[in-house]
Amino acid sequence: MSRSTDLIHHAYQPPAEFEAPQVGVFKASTVIFPNVAAMRTREWMDKSAYTYGLHGTPTTFTLEERLATLEGGTHCLLTPSGLAAIAHVDFALLKTGDEVLIPDNAYAPNKSLAEGELAQFGITHQVYDALDVNDLAARITPRTRLVWLEAAGSVTMEFPDLVALVQLCKARGVLCALDNTWGAGLAFNAFDLMPEQGAQGQPSLGVDLTIHALTKYPSGGGDVLMGSIVTRSDELARVLKLSHMRLGTGVGANDAEAVLRSLPSLPLRYKAQDTAARTLAAWCASQPAFSQVLHPALPSSPGHAHWQQLCVTPQEPDGLAAGIFSAVMDERFTSQQVDAFCDALQLFKIGYSWGGPMSLVMPYNMASSRVRSVSHMQRGRVVRFCIGLENVIDLQNDIARALKVAHL
Ligand SMILES: *Cc1c(COP(=O)(O)O)cnc(C)c1O
């Protein structure tokens, strides 16, 4: 045999048993079958066997199983980003003539997808007020196939009455999907919203499926883009998996390994960032430059009681919340002044995303991005703070200094 062939078909095989704390990075497009019969009979739909790298390796199967456990589901699929997970759910479940309902405070690209590709495919959408269960009830029609939910809402952080919204969807026979990025599977269990019911032997109330931007807390590094879809329904899992195999949206093994490496510290990081965010949110609420601070654990924040209902538990008497909040700047400040404040921050960097080690800030103009009225909010520009893992006093000093520099 020549060298070139030897280097590929080498006789050495490492011993089969190898165990270490971290899962190996299995990189494969090709998966080798021992013989043709095995290739013909191998199962493509579940995790009983390997067929092709796109459809699963030990690395991705392990990550999927751990994420399903994290979120309280039984099936998980990985997608190349959180937004790809949203798109995957839409493409797998909606067809021409269907309608999807999206909360006004949803992650904005969810709405953009509905306005773009979904509209092109003859799928309509309506935007509902997440704080008004009656508004959702009035918008559900026989054409409604799917309702998106988000708790807390993006940027403005309203916490909806998730229990009532899910009960409504169940009563009307409409599928509901939760963007679970904020709760990260830790703040509440999306598949078991009323654990006390389950304790009395009643069936658990939960969403039909969740998507999660693993890009945020599960990655924790600000260096990976990935998403997941989790469900407890065997039937939904089958539909989503078939669609996943047809759309070809897999993830890279190195990225999956990076998320696997970060998962064990997820609860610690989530809690540390929560604690720091609450300290800073409370401090911001005491500063005259901010007319309102939006963080679901603050009693003045819209939907605070709903957050308490779901996220305060005997295990977490102070409740859990993501390390993210927004502040409404007093309306006498111009957008130039608000921009100058963001520019003056030194530790808070200007950038999208959250859940990583570095604190981030982003100014928003809510008037231009909302369809429905936001009467529960003070008027003025909104600044969102995403809290990283820096020392909280340093972060507070950074905000105080930037307020001075920008003369706010
Ligand atoms: C970031 C984010 C997404 C999208 O995740 P990407 O991986 O950046 O595509 C979806 N939903 C929410 C709530 C997010 O914050």
Ligand as a Chemical Component Dictionary entry (heavy atoms), coordinates in Angstrom:
data_LIG
# 
_chem_comp.id                   LIG 
_chem_comp.type                 NON-POLYMER 
_chem_comp.pdbx_formal_charge   0 
_chem_comp.three_letter_code    LIG 
# 
loop_
_chem_comp_atom.comp_id 
_chem_comp_atom.atom_id 
_chem_comp_atom.alt_atom_id 
_chem_comp_atom.type_symbol 
_chem_comp_atom.charge 
_chem_comp_atom.model_Cartn_x 
_chem_comp_atom.model_Cartn_y 
_chem_comp_atom.model_Cartn_z 
_chem_comp_atom.pdbx_ordinal 
LIG C1 C1 C 0 -30.929 36.417 20.321 1  
LIG C2 C2 C 0 -32.310 35.954 20.338 2  
LIG C3 C3 C 0 -32.813 35.123 19.332 3  
LIG C4 C4 C 0 -32.004 34.739 18.114 4  
LIG O1 O1 O 0 -30.829 34.070 18.402 5  
LIG P1 P1 P 0 -29.613 34.076 17.338 6  
LIG O2 O2 O 0 -28.842 32.868 17.695 7  
LIG O3 O3 O 0 -28.881 35.374 17.532 8  
LIG O4 O4 O 0 -30.224 33.970 15.976 9  
LIG C5 C5 C 0 -34.108 34.695 19.429 10 
LIG N1 N1 N 0 -34.893 35.063 20.469 11 
LIG C6 C6 C 0 -34.451 35.857 21.453 12 
LIG C7 C7 C 0 -35.363 36.223 22.562 13 
LIG C8 C8 C 0 -33.155 36.327 21.425 14 
LIG O5 O5 O 0 -32.719 37.145 22.396 15 
# 
loop_
_chem_comp_bond.comp_id 
_chem_comp_bond.atom_id_1 
_chem_comp_bond.atom_id_2 
_chem_comp_bond.value_order 
_chem_comp_bond.pdbx_ordinal 
LIG C1 C2 SING 1  
LIG C2 C3 SING 2  
LIG C2 C8 DOUB 3  
LIG C3 C4 SING 4  
LIG C3 C5 DOUB 5  
LIG C4 O1 SING 6  
LIG O1 P1 SING 7  
LIG P1 O2 DOUB 8  
LIG P1 O3 SING 9  
LIG P1 O4 SING 10 
LIG C5 N1 SING 11 
LIG N1 C6 DOUB 12 
LIG C6 C7 SING 13 
LIG C6 C8 SING 14 
LIG C8 O5 SING 15 
# 
